[in-house]
Amino acid sequence: MPPEVGFQNIVFDKGKLNDLAMLCFDAVGQWRTAQILDQIKELGFHYATRAGVTFSFDDIVVPKRKDEIIAQADQEVKKITDLHQKGGITENERFGRVVDQWKKTTVRVTDEMMEELSKTRNGLNSIYMMYKSGARGSKDQIKQLGGMRGLMDKPTKIGSTGGADVIETPIKSNFKEGLTVLEYFVSTHGARKGLADTALKTADAGYLTRRLVDVAQNAIITIEDCGTTRGVNMTALKEGNEIVQTLAERIQGRTAVDDIVSPITGRILVSAGEEISNKMARTIQNHGLISVHVRSILTCEAEKGICAKCYGRNLATQKPATIGDPVGIIAAQSIGEPGTQLTLRTFHIGGAASTATELAEVVASHDGIVKFDRMNTVINTENQLISVSYLGKILIVDENDENKVLEEFKVEYAATVHVQDGQKVAKDTKLLSWDQFNNPLISTAKGVLHYENFIKDITYKEEYNDITMARELTIIESKDRRKQPQFRIVGEDGTVRLIPLPTGLIVRVEDGSFVHIGDILGQTSRMTIKQRDITGGLPRVQDLFEARVPKDKAKISDIDGIVTIGGLKKTGRDIFVTPPNGLFAPCDGKVVVLYDEDKNQYIAVLPDKAVYSENDGKVSIIEENRKKIIQVAKRNQNPVQYPVPKGLQILVKEGESVKKGTPLCGKLYAVPPEQESIVETGDNVTMHQPLAGRKYIIPSGKRIIVHQGDYVESGDALSDGPLDPHDMLVKGVIEAQILILNEIQEIYRKQGVKIDDKHVSVIIRQMFKKVRITDSGSTSFLQGDIVDKVLVEKENREAIEFGKTPAQFEQLLLGITKTSLLTDSWLSAASFQETTKVLTKAAIEGRVDHLEGLKESIIIGHRIPVGTGTKLYNNMLKKAVNEGKTVAQIIDEFAHRSKEEESGDYLDF
């Protein structure tokens, strides 16, 4: 080891060797590191040859307690089956529990085997050494040699994207003991699946890489600093109770937006605009900072390409990115390559189901004070606090500063809450727990429950347990849209609570039974068997990159406001959201809904002092002593006069015919456009009750995840289902970008693949480049044009400068194929897809290609505008020749120039 690195007295496995290479790279540079690695390789091969490590059949260790563990599992499975036969649990629940039991058993057997393996020959068992060093093999593969193969996937149809079902009978044998005929037969499913997937998915992954390269090929580092003051907040990444990526790992190599100040010493740890080194990142984490504001590719304001400060560290050189780095190509290949690799992973394990059972509880990872946010809870008969909202969160805040949120947890509907609002908790305190197999439906009212719209084989199906003959009702998608099944709970005081029922709900209460608050009325199955091979993952990654609308997506509120659940229609159930500054009843009273000639809607609230006509007749409005009076008179009869009370408006028009009992005046309000009346004529309302709101129709059978009176924010889901990134644009561009980023990263993380956020961010940045012009103003654009956002903003600035009207536009989210075809370079688009169409369109429009990207430059035979092919480098080369200096000296001079000059150096290729 060189003196700069020092003597390393540790056992080197794969990870440690990686760390050593990084350590050497930082200390002595690339050339010396290559030599050191070469020497390590020589050393390794020398001793590997001398040691003669090999493995044989006898090196595989079968754990001594294996039979005992499997016998215990068989007992547990028998209990579950008995419970099901007595009608205690549903078929779905039984399947889920059995699968979960075998999954846990497989883990126990594996752990026993690894424990024994590590102790044989004092840890020098050749299979164990091979696995432990990271040279070859995984725990999953060794488990099949000496533990038990476990659960297998059912064969699925080719092209299906869902997580495959699992065969609930596990393979209890391992390869050393040998499989029984039946077990071997079940195994062949998995082996065939692995081979088929390998063949099919390699092509898919290759095509994804091609599309990614095409969309990102012109993403190049063009300037040193775009000067933006925007960025994103980085926090540690958590999945359940586990920290997947620490804050230090996420911020190293990024640029700080503001000064990062230590909450302990008050000292500035990193100045604004400075790169956060690895050492500094660890210091920031150790000083207790939970969130850090850093520059991001998503918020970079460079006109062309990306700036070096927003990109941060180049992961290939571990140095800051430099002008001319082809970061787009690097990003595309970094994302595409694991896809190709991962398709082969199923093949090794041979279709063994890796059942990821979700943890059904949440614990605090900090000391602090509990704060409930938008939580609705009820207390059940067992005195437990149950969450009945889908939007609730539990925050853990600092004891000394309530505004400092240490962590936050989304609260599942029907979760049991183990803490109180304002309670002081220590680290590892259990906060929440829930049923991991079922989604229960909780009663929020006390009273007698009645079935409503329960029609056999139209709104529900009836099944009988084979053994107990107990009846089981399951809600099905209604064949009659007007008949939607619901529970009607009538309280002791006569109040009625209606609860709409989602499709798939298994009813757990009888018609006419008495229910209490917090009782479980029914449940839908929550299957947590998730396939871990990328068969399910790759299609989802493609859907996200292509910005496809997910099936059965959630309905999202695009305004903040209060929820009112409306009645049932043929199309589904209406939900209204009334904004905080919207229309609310000013007092108690009756409602009248009115329309004018243009079909505009008005709502009148009639308070106690409202005036009603006491006779039939025609209306005339007169004014006496500055007070308005309404006269109603029949022909040849004396008119009846009705003075208009103060604060009320006239609801009738001059010359209108009215009948006895017609309201003549009340408090009148115009319903804002894009909103509708929530109330109907004749309804009684109370003060502050919402009168109008934005209308959303939730299709029948979908679970509504908000309650009457809930406060929702724009971007909150009103029904269950996956979120559509297009809808999330109401929350803002950054929120939609981060949603896509997190979803893509989650898929890769589940495969055990690490991809840096910045690679995915480069692709997402390209997907959000375009906008659609909605009003051209005084600019050169036309309404409906799809253009680069940067161009519109530039022209808008010029328009405002000269006092003209800027263009109005809406943000677009386009998939990678569409983005590639809409690129400014017609050469690049034509060489990608739809060649004839692209070339014809370019010819008709007389378009010019400025050869700014890599692809078009290669096609024409130009030098590509990256690295030494940049105009900047070319200018330096000319300068070096003219001044008789080396290029290195000129680059040195350039590096010392002021930042103002740097930021102007765009790559005008």
ZAMARGU-4260 file (C-alpha; in steps of 0.2 Angstrom, whole numbers, plus 5000, padded with zeros to 4 digits):
<rodrens>
0) 5000/5000/5000 | 5006/5018/4996 | 5011/5028/5012 | 4996/5040/5008 | 4984/5025/5011
5) 4993/5016/5025 | 4993/4998/5031 | 4976/4990/5030 | 4974/4976/5043 | 4956/4969/5038
10) 4949/4954/5030 | 4945/4960/5012 | 4928/4954/5004 | 4921/4961/4988 | 4914/4977/4997
15) 4930/4981/5006 | 4940/4979/4990 | 4929/4991/4982 | 4931/5004/4997 | 4950/5001/4996
20) 4950/5005/4977 | 4940/5021/4981 | 4952/5026/4995 | 4967/5023/4983 | 4959/5033/4969
25) 4956/5048/4981 | 4973/5047/4988 | 4985/5043/4974 | 4975/5045/4958 | 4970/5034/4943
30) 4987/5028/4937 | 4994/5022/4954 | 4977/5014/4958 | 4978/5004/4943 | 4995/4997/4947
35) 4989/4993/4965 | 4974/4984/4959 | 4985/4974/4947 | 4996/4969/4962 | 4981/4964/4972
40) 4975/4953/4957 | 4992/4945/4956 | 4992/4942/4975 | 4974/4935/4974 | 4978/4923/4960
45) 4994/4917/4968 | 4986/4912/4984 | 4970/4905/4976 | 4981/4893/4966 | 4992/4889/4981
50) 4976/4886/4992 | 4968/4875/4979 | 4951/4880/4986 | 4937/4869/4979 | 4921/4862/4984
55) 4912/4846/4984 | 4896/4838/4989 | 4901/4836/5007 | 4904/4855/5009 | 4885/4858/5008
60) 4879/4858/5026 | 4861/4853/5030 | 4855/4861/5046 | 4853/4849/5061 | 4836/4858/5066
65) 4829/4858/5049 | 4816/4844/5052 | 4811/4852/5069 | 4808/4869/5061 | 4798/4861/5046
70) 4788/4851/5059 | 4783/4867/5069 | 4778/4875/5052 | 4767/4861/5048 | 4758/4863/5065
75) 4756/4881/5062 | 4749/4878/5044 | 4737/4865/5051 | 4730/4878/5064 | 4727/4890/5050
80) 4718/4877/5040 | 4707/4872/5055 | 4703/4891/5058 | 4698/4892/5039 | 4687/4876/5040
85) 4678/4883/5056 | 4674/4899/5046 | 4686/4910/5056 | 4695/4917/5041 | 4692/4918/5022
90) 4700/4908/5008 | 4711/4923/5003 | 4717/4925/5021 | 4721/4907/5023 | 4731/4907/5007
95) 4740/4923/5013 | 4744/4916/5030 | 4750/4899/5024 | 4762/4908/5011 | 4768/4919/5025
100) 4771/4905/5037 | 4782/4895/5024 | 4791/4911/5019 | 4796/4914/5037 | 4801/4895/5039
105) 4812/4896/5024 | 4821/4911/5031 | 4823/4901/5048 | 4830/4886/5039 | 4842/4897/5029
110) 4848/4906/5044 | 4851/4890/5053 | 4861/4883/5038 | 4872/4899/5036 | 4875/4898/5055
115) 4881/4880/5054 | 4891/4884/5038 | 4900/4898/5046 | 4906/4886/5060 | 4912/4871/5049
120) 4931/4871/5048 | 4932/4887/5058 | 4923/4897/5044 | 4935/4890/5030 | 4921/4880/5022
125) 4924/4883/5003 | 4906/4887/4999 | 4904/4899/5014 | 4921/4907/5009 | 4915/4909/4991
130) 4898/4917/4997 | 4906/4928/5011 | 4919/4935/5000 | 4906/4940/4987 | 4915/4931/4974
135) 4900/4920/4968 | 4883/4915/4974 | 4870/4922/4985 | 4861/4917/5001 | 4846/4913/4990
140) 4856/4900/4980 | 4865/4892/4994 | 4848/4890/5003 | 4843/4879/4989 | 4858/4868/4990
145) 4857/4864/5009 | 4842/4873/5016 | 4825/4871/5008 | 4820/4877/4991 | 4804/4885/4998
150) 4789/4892/4988 | 4789/4892/4969 | 4780/4904/4957 | 4765/4898/4947 | 4768/4899/4928
155) 4761/4915/4921 | 4756/4919/4904 | 4769/4927/4893 | 4767/4946/4893 | 4758/4947/4909
160) 4765/4960/4920 | 4757/4956/4937 | 4767/4948/4951 | 4764/4929/4948 | 4754/4919/4961
165) 4764/4907/4972 | 4761/4888/4973 | 4757/4887/4992 | 4765/4870/4995 | 4783/4873/4997
170) 4798/4862/4992 | 4804/4856/5008 | 4819/4847/5001 | 4836/4854/4995 | 4847/4849/4981
175) 4859/4839/4993 | 4844/4828/5000 | 4836/4827/4983 | 4819/4832/4978 | 4804/4820/4977
180) 4795/4817/4961 | 4781/4829/4965 | 4794/4843/4971 | 4804/4840/4955 | 4788/4843/4944
185) 4784/4859/4954 | 4802/4864/4951 | 4802/4862/4932 | 4789/4877/4932 | 4802/4888/4939
190) 4816/4882/4928 | 4806/4884/4912 | 4801/4902/4918 | 4819/4907/4921 | 4824/4901/4903
195) 4809/4909/4895 | 4811/4926/4904 | 4830/4926/4900 | 4826/4925/4881 | 4811/4937/4881
200) 4817/4951/4893 | 4835/4953/4886 | 4826/4961/4870 | 4815/4972/4881 | 4829/4978/4892
205) 4840/4982/4876 | 4825/4991/4868 | 4823/5002/4884 | 4842/5006/4883 | 4840/5012/4865
210) 4826/5023/4869 | 4834/5030/4884 | 4850/5034/4874 | 4840/5042/4861 | 4831/5054/4873
215) 4846/5059/4883 | 4860/5059/4870 | 4859/5078/4869 | 4860/5080/4888 | 4878/5087/4890
220) 4887/5098/4903 | 4887/5114/4894 | 4891/5127/4907 | 4899/5128/4924 | 4885/5136/4934
225) 4867/5141/4929 | 4866/5152/4944 | 4849/5145/4950 | 4844/5147/4968 | 4832/5132/4967
230) 4835/5114/4973 | 4827/5099/4981 | 4827/5094/4999 | 4837/5078/5003 | 4833/5066/5017
235) 4838/5049/5022 | 4828/5036/5012 | 4817/5024/5022 | 4807/5009/5018 | 4796/5004/5033
240) 4807/5005/5048 | 4823/5002/5038 | 4835/5016/5032 | 4839/5011/5014 | 4851/5025/5010
245) 4858/5037/5024 | 4858/5056/5022 | 4877/5056/5020 | 4876/5044/5005 | 4863/5054/4996
250) 4871/5071/4998 | 4889/5067/4994 | 4895/5075/4978 | 4880/5087/4977 | 4881/5106/4978
255) 4873/5115/4992 | 4860/5128/4988 | 4862/5138/5004 | 4874/5138/5018 | 4873/5122/5028
260) 4873/5127/5047 | 4876/5115/5061 | 4862/5115/5073 | 4874/5110/5087 | 4888/5123/5085
265) 4880/5136/5074 | 4895/5135/5062 | 4894/5134/5043 | 4898/5116/5038 | 4897/5119/5019
270) 4895/5136/5011 | 4882/5139/4997 | 4888/5133/4980 | 4901/5122/4987 | 4902/5103/4983
275) 4898/5092/4998 | 4913/5080/5000 | 4911/5062/5008 | 4919/5068/5024 | 4908/5083/5025
280) 4892/5073/5021 | 4896/5062/5036 | 4899/5077/5047 | 4882/5085/5042 | 4874/5068/5047
285) 4883/5067/5063 | 4878/5085/5068 | 4860/5079/5067 | 4853/5087/5051 | 4839/5078/5044
290) 4836/5087/5028 | 4848/5096/5017 | 4844/5108/5002 | 4855/5103/4987 | 4856/5108/4969
295) 4847/5096/4957 | 4847/5091/4938 | 4828/5093/4940 | 4829/5112/4945 | 4844/5116/4933
300) 4841/5132/4923 | 4854/5130/4910 | 4847/5134/4892 | 4855/5120/4884 | 4861/5104/4892
305) 4865/5104/4911 | 4876/5114/4922 | 4891/5106/4931 | 4885/5113/4948 | 4868/5106/4947
310) 4875/5089/4941 | 4888/5088/4955 | 4901/5075/4955 | 4905/5064/4940 | 4903/5046/4947
315) 4916/5039/4935 | 4931/5051/4940 | 4925/5055/4957 | 4928/5073/4953 | 4916/5088/4949
320) 4908/5086/4931 | 4917/5096/4918 | 4910/5105/4902 | 4908/5093/4888 | 4904/5077/4899
325) 4891/5067/4890 | 4880/5064/4906 | 4864/5059/4896 | 4873/5044/4888 | 4880/5039/4904
330) 4863/5040/4913 | 4854/5030/4899 | 4867/5016/4900 | 4867/5016/4919 | 4848/5013/4919
335) 4848/5001/4904 | 4862/4990/4909 | 4854/4983/4925 | 4838/4979/4916 | 4848/4967/4904
340) 4857/4960/4919 | 4842/4957/4930 | 4832/4947/4917 | 4845/4933/4921 | 4843/4933/4939
345) 4827/4922/4939 | 4837/4910/4930 | 4849/4907/4944 | 4836/4905/4957 | 4825/4895/4946
350) 4809/4903/4949 | 4809/4901/4968 | 4797/4914/4974 | 4804/4928/4985 | 4789/4933/4995
355) 4792/4950/5002 | 4780/4951/5017 | 4778/4969/5022 | 4781/4973/5040 | 4765/4977/5048
360) 4771/4989/5061 | 4780/5006/5062 | 4793/5011/5076 | 4800/5028/5080 | 4818/5030/5075
365) 4821/5046/5085 | 4816/5052/5103 | 4803/5066/5101 | 4785/5072/5103 | 4771/5064/5093
370) 4761/5075/5082 | 4745/5070/5073 | 4743/5078/5056 | 4725/5076/5047 | 4721/5061/5057
375) 4704/5054/5060 | 4703/5041/5074 | 4689/5031/5083 | 4691/5021/5099 | 4684/5003/5097
380) 4676/4992/5111 | 4693/4986/5116 | 4699/5004/5120 | 4711/5004/5105 | 4714/5020/5094
385) 4710/5016/5076 | 4714/5027/5061 | 4699/5030/5050 | 4708/5041/5037 | 4719/5038/5022
390) 4727/5055/5023 | 4733/5055/5041 | 4752/5056/5046 | 4761/5054/5062 | 4775/5066/5064
395) 4789/5065/5077 | 4795/5083/5081 | 4810/5089/5091 | 4806/5092/5110 | 4814/5109/5109
400) 4807/5115/5092 | 4790/5109/5087 | 4793/5116/5069 | 4808/5104/5067 | 4800/5087/5060
405) 4812/5073/5063 | 4802/5060/5054 | 4785/5057/5047 | 4775/5041/5044 | 4759/5039/5033
410) 4746/5031/5043 | 4737/5016/5035 | 4718/5016/5036 | 4712/5004/5050 | 4729/5004/5058
415) 4730/5003/5077 | 4738/5019/5084 | 4748/5015/5099 | 4753/5033/5104 | 4743/5049/5108
420) 4744/5066/5101 | 4757/5076/5110 | 4765/5061/5119 | 4784/5060/5122 | 4791/5044/5114
425) 4808/5036/5115 | 4817/5028/5100 | 4810/5011/5095 | 4793/5015/5102 | 4779/5006/5093
430) 4768/5019/5084 | 4757/5009/5073 | 4752/4991/5068 | 4740/4984/5055 | 4733/4968/5048
435) 4745/4963/5034 | 4733/4951/5026 | 4717/4962/5025 | 4711/4979/5022 | 4697/4981/5035
440) 4681/4992/5033 | 4679/5001/5050 | 4662/5007/5057 | 4662/5026/5062 | 4645/5025/5069
445) 4635/5016/5082 | 4618/5008/5079 | 4608/4995/5069 | 4616/4990/5052 | 4605/4987/5037
450) 4610/4981/5020 | 4605/4992/5006 | 4605/4988/4987 | 4611/4970/4991 | 4604/4960/4976
455) 4611/4942/4973 | 4622/4940/4958 | 4620/4959/4954 | 4629/4968/4968 | 4635/4953/4978
460) 4639/4935/4976 | 4635/4921/4989 | 4647/4907/4993 | 4647/4894/5006 | 4661/4886/5016
465) 4663/4868/5010 | 4665/4861/5028 | 4655/4873/5040 | 4642/4878/5027 | 4644/4896/5034
470) 4638/4909/5021 | 4650/4922/5014 | 4645/4937/5005 | 4657/4946/4993 | 4653/4963/4985
475) 4655/4962/4966 | 4655/4975/4952 | 4637/4980/4951 | 4628/4975/4935 | 4616/4989/4938
480) 4625/5006/4939 | 4610/5014/4949 | 4611/5000/4962 | 4627/5002/4973 | 4628/4991/4988
485) 4630/5001/5005 | 4628/4999/5023 | 4615/5010/5032 | 4618/5012/5050 | 4604/5020/5060
490) 4609/5027/5077 | 4599/5027/5093 | 4595/5045/5090 | 4589/5042/5072 | 4604/5048/5063
495) 4609/5039/5048 | 4626/5035/5042 | 4628/5028/5024 | 4644/5018/5020 | 4647/5014/5001
500) 4655/4997/4999 | 4670/4994/4987 | 4671/4979/4975 | 4679/4963/4983 | 4673/4967/5000
505) 4669/4952/5011 | 4655/4956/5022 | 4658/4952/5041 | 4641/4958/5048 | 4624/4952/5047
510) 4609/4963/5041 | 4600/4970/5056 | 4615/4967/5068 | 4620/4981/5081 | 4637/4988/5078
515) 4649/4999/5088 | 4661/5012/5083 | 4677/5004/5078 | 4669/4987/5073 | 4676/4978/5058
520) 4661/4978/5045 | 4670/4969/5031 | 4687/4967/5023 | 4696/4966/5006 | 4712/4955/5004
525) 4729/4963/5005 | 4740/4951/4996 | 4759/4955/5000 | 4766/4942/4989 | 4778/4952/4978
530) 4788/4944/4964 | 4806/4950/4966 | 4813/4946/4949 | 4811/4961/4936 | 4798/4952/4926
535) 4785/4963/4935 | 4798/4977/4937 | 4804/4980/4919 | 4787/4983/4911 | 4783/4995/4926
540) 4799/5004/4923 | 4795/5006/4904 | 4777/5012/4909 | 4785/5026/4920 | 4798/5031/4907
545) 4784/5031/4893 | 4773/5041/4905 | 4758/5029/4902 | 4742/5032/4912 | 4741/5018/4925
550) 4726/5006/4924 | 4712/5010/4938 | 4722/5026/4943 | 4717/5035/4958 | 4706/5051/4956
555) 4715/5066/4962 | 4709/5082/4969 | 4716/5097/4960 | 4712/5110/4973 | 4713/5112/4992
560) 4697/5111/5001 | 4684/5102/5011 | 4676/5085/5005 | 4657/5083/5003 | 4652/5065/4997
565) 4637/5067/4985 | 4624/5054/4979 | 4625/5039/4968 | 4623/5042/4949 | 4623/5030/4934
570) 4642/5034/4932 | 4647/5032/4950 | 4647/5043/4966 | 4650/5061/4966 | 4663/5069/4977
575) 4664/5088/4979 | 4679/5098/4985 | 4675/5115/4992 | 4690/5127/4992 | 4693/5136/5009
580) 4688/5153/5001 | 4673/5144/4992 | 4654/5145/4995 | 4648/5141/5012 | 4631/5143/5020
585) 4631/5160/5029 | 4617/5154/5041 | 4605/5140/5044 | 4591/5139/5032 | 4583/5131/5017
590) 4591/5131/4999 | 4585/5136/4982 | 4596/5132/4967 | 4592/5145/4952 | 4598/5147/4934
595) 4599/5162/4923 | 4597/5163/4904 | 4615/5158/4901 | 4613/5142/4912 | 4624/5150/4926
600) 4620/5142/4943 | 4615/5152/4958 | 4612/5146/4976 | 4600/5156/4988 | 4600/5152/5006
605) 4583/5157/5015 | 4586/5162/5033 | 4571/5163/5045 | 4568/5181/5040 | 4566/5176/5021
610) 4550/5182/5013 | 4538/5170/5003 | 4524/5174/4992 | 4507/5172/5000 | 4497/5173/4984
615) 4499/5168/4965 | 4502/5183/4953 | 4515/5193/4943 | 4529/5202/4951 | 4533/5220/4951
620) 4548/5228/4960 | 4546/5246/4967 | 4557/5257/4978 | 4550/5268/4992 | 4561/5279/5003
625) 4577/5270/4996 | 4569/5253/5001 | 4564/5240/4989 | 4547/5232/4989 | 4541/5217/4980
630) 4523/5217/4974 | 4513/5202/4969 | 4496/5204/4961 | 4484/5195/4951 | 4474/5204/4937
635) 4461/5216/4944 | 4466/5212/4962 | 4475/5223/4974 | 4494/5219/4975 | 4502/5211/4990
640) 4517/5221/4996 | 4533/5212/5003 | 4547/5224/5010 | 4564/5216/5006 | 4573/5214/5023
645) 4591/5221/5025 | 4605/5210/5019 | 4594/5199/5008 | 4593/5199/4989 | 4578/5198/4977
650) 4576/5181/4970 | 4562/5185/4957 | 4562/5196/4941 | 4551/5210/4936 | 4536/5203/4927
655) 4539/5185/4933 | 4523/5174/4937 | 4525/5166/4955 | 4515/5154/4964 | 4510/5154/4983
660) 4525/5149/4994 | 4538/5155/4981 | 4553/5162/4990 | 4555/5181/4985 | 4571/5185/4994
665) 4586/5177/5002 | 4605/5177/5003 | 4610/5174/4984 | 4627/5168/4978 | 4634/5164/4961
670) 4642/5147/4959 | 4660/5149/4953 | 4664/5142/4936 | 4671/5124/4936 | 4661/5121/4952
675) 4644/5114/4955 | 4630/5115/4968 | 4632/5102/4981 | 4615/5105/4988 | 4597/5104/4980
680) 4582/5115/4981 | 4573/5111/4997 | 4588/5105/5007 | 4590/5112/5025 | 4608/5118/5028
685) 4617/5123/5043 | 4629/5138/5045 | 4647/5135/5037 | 4640/5120/5027 | 4648/5119/5010
690) 4636/5124/4996 | 4647/5121/4980 | 4663/5113/4975 | 4674/5105/4961 | 4665/5089/4956
695) 4674/5072/4954 | 4665/5056/4949 | 4672/5040/4957 | 4667/5025/4947 | 4656/5012/4956
700) 4665/4999/4965 | 4681/5009/4968 | 4685/5012/4987 | 4683/5031/4992 | 4697/5035/5003
705) 4691/5052/5010 | 4677/5055/5022 | 4663/5069/5023 | 4671/5084/5030 | 4690/5079/5027
710) 4702/5093/5022 | 4711/5088/5006 | 4726/5097/4997 | 4729/5097/4979 | 4737/5081/4973
715) 4728/5071/4987 | 4720/5055/4981 | 4701/5054/4983 | 4700/5035/4978 | 4712/5020/4979
720) 4723/5015/4965 | 4740/5020/4958 | 4744/5039/4956 | 4746/5046/4938 | 4761/5057/4937
725) 4751/5068/4924 | 4738/5072/4938 | 4752/5076/4950 | 4757/5091/4940 | 4743/5100/4950
730) 4755/5099/4964 | 4769/5106/4954 | 4782/5100/4942 | 4795/5095/4955 | 4782/5084/4964
735) 4778/5075/4948 | 4796/5073/4944 | 4800/5066/4961 | 4785/5054/4961 | 4792/5046/4945
740) 4810/5046/4952 | 4805/5037/4968 | 4794/5024/4959 | 4808/5020/4947 | 4821/5019/4960
745) 4809/5008/4971 | 4808/4995/4957 | 4827/4994/4955 | 4830/4994/4974 | 4819/4979/4976
750) 4830/4970/4963 | 4845/4975/4974 | 4852/4987/4961 | 4859/5003/4965 | 4857/5017/4953
755) 4862/5035/4957 | 4847/5047/4957 | 4856/5059/4946 | 4855/5046/4931 | 4836/5044/4933
760) 4835/5063/4935 | 4843/5067/4918 | 4830/5056/4909 | 4816/5064/4919 | 4822/5081/4915
765) 4821/5077/4896 | 4803/5071/4899 | 4798/5088/4906 | 4806/5099/4893 | 4791/5103/4883
770) 4776/5114/4886 | 4760/5117/4876 | 4756/5135/4871 | 4738/5140/4877 | 4739/5158/4873
775) 4752/5165/4862 | 4751/5183/4868 | 4763/5194/4858 | 4775/5181/4855 | 4780/5171/4839
780) 4772/5155/4845 | 4755/5149/4839 | 4742/5142/4851 | 4744/5123/4853 | 4762/5123/4848
785) 4773/5111/4858 | 4790/5119/4861 | 4804/5119/4873 | 4800/5127/4890 | 4817/5137/4890
790) 4813/5145/4873 | 4796/5151/4879 | 4803/5158/4895 | 4816/5167/4886 | 4804/5175/4873
795) 4792/5179/4888 | 4806/5189/4896 | 4809/5198/4881 | 4791/5202/4878 | 4789/5208/4896
800) 4804/5219/4894 | 4796/5228/4879 | 4779/5229/4888 | 4771/5216/4877 | 4760/5201/4882
805) 4769/5185/4887 | 4763/5168/4881 | 4753/5157/4892 | 4758/5139/4892 | 4754/5122/4901
810) 4768/5110/4907 | 4768/5093/4897 | 4774/5076/4903 | 4780/5066/4888 | 4786/5048/4887
815) 4804/5045/4881 | 4798/5039/4864 | 4787/5055/4861 | 4801/5066/4868 | 4814/5058/4856
820) 4803/5061/4841 | 4799/5079/4846 | 4818/5084/4848 | 4824/5099/4839 | 4835/5089/4828
825) 4826/5080/4814 | 4841/5070/4810 | 4841/5062/4827 | 4822/5059/4827 | 4822/5051/4809
830) 4836/5039/4814 | 4826/5034/4829 | 4808/5029/4823 | 4795/5034/4810 | 4808/5040/4798
835) 4797/5044/4783 | 4785/5054/4794 | 4799/5064/4802 | 4808/5068/4786 | 4792/5073/4777
840) 4787/5084/4791 | 4804/5092/4792 | 4805/5095/4773 | 4787/5103/4773 | 4792/5114/4788
845) 4809/5118/4780 | 4818/5114/4796 | 4836/5116/4799 | 4847/5105/4810 | 4860/5114/4819
850) 4869/5097/4824 | 4869/5101/4843 | 4868/5083/4849 | 4879/5068/4848 | 4868/5057/4836
855) 4866/5070/4822 | 4884/5074/4822 | 4889/5056/4820 | 4877/5054/4806 | 4884/5069/4796
860) 4902/5064/4801 | 4905/5079/4812 | 4916/5078/4828 | 4904/5075/4842 | 4901/5090/4854
865) 4908/5081/4870 | 4925/5080/4878 | 4938/5087/4866 | 4925/5089/4853 | 4917/5104/4862
870) 4919/5121/4854 | 4926/5127/4870 | 4941/5114/4869 | 4943/5119/4850 | 4945/5137/4855
875) 4957/5133/4868 | 4967/5122/4855 | 4968/5137/4843 | 4973/5149/4857 | 4987/5137/4862
880) 4993/5136/4845 | 4992/5155/4843 | 5001/5159/4859 | 5013/5145/4858 | 5007/5136/4875
885) 5001/5119/4879 | 4982/5115/4880 | 4985/5111/4899 | 4991/5129/4902 | 4976/5136/4893
890) 4964/5125/4903 | 4973/5131/4919 | 4971/5149/4914 | 4952/5146/4910 | 4949/5137/4927
895) 4955/5153/4936 | 4944/5165/4926 | 4929/5173/4935 | 4913/5164/4937 | 4904/5178/4928
900) 4913/5174/4912 | 4911/5155/4915 | 4892/5155/4916 | 4892/5163/4899 | 4902/5149/4891
905) 4888/5139/4882 | 4893/5126/4870 | 4887/5134/4854 | 4892/5119/4844
</rodrens>
